[in-house]
Amino acid sequence: VSPIYDIIAKLPRPKLLPAAEGPFVTKVLVSIDNYLPDTGSVVYMTTDGQPPTLSSELYSEPFEITVPGTTVVKAMMTQAGQADSDVAMRSFTVLERVATPTIDIMSGIFTDNVTVHLSCATQGARIRYTTDGGKPNAASLEYVDGISLELAADGTYAQYTVRAVATLAPEMGDSFVFESGSFLVQPQAQPPVPKPDPEL
């Protein structure tokens, strides 16, 4: 007489999304895919790195992770009459965002030149900027101490828009891009020259 073997199917491992582990700035929306609640399957999950059990939190809808640092999510699928799935695991890293740069003069019309200054409330952050309205990136000029906006090379008026971003990698995510108003730098008008009276 042989032993009786019950062979039952094993549920598929839950799929944690997004597939990338980050880093994400300020938050990440996590969802669990490839399970079918209509068939009676349920997913138990943890966000503290501990293995999920039948007493763990029940997954019902996508959820946000907003706590800075690395959060380890684990999930397991169960269903009556089938073997529990293997545990899925993914780490999600969330970074705080660097404060958006500020400027001391927002816009205006100036004669010959004007110097504007940028600052950032996040200690140690580096600021990169453009003056032509283009989006600043890692190749843009790094702010040191004042930005001089001057006349065009031919001495005529010039118009500028300052855009800046602050970074502190890898500890924090890039700031939002700051954008100033319009700066118009124009040459000094020449004083009028009196004309002699033609009758004299």
Beta strands, then each sheet from edge to edge (+ up, - down):
strand 1: 15-17
strand 2: 24-25
strand 3: 28-33
strand 4: 42-46
strand 5: 57-58
strand 6: 63-65
strand 7: 69-78
strand 8: 88-95
strand 9: 102-103
strand 10: 108-111
strand 11: 113-116
strand 12: 118-119
strand 13: 126-130
strand 14: 141-142
strand 15: 147-150
strand 16: 158-167
strand 17: 178-186
sheet 1: 1+ 3- 6+
sheet 2: 2+ 8+ 7- 4+ 5-
sheet 3: 9+ 12-
sheet 4: 10+ 17+ 16- 13+ 14-
sheet 5: 11+ 15-
end
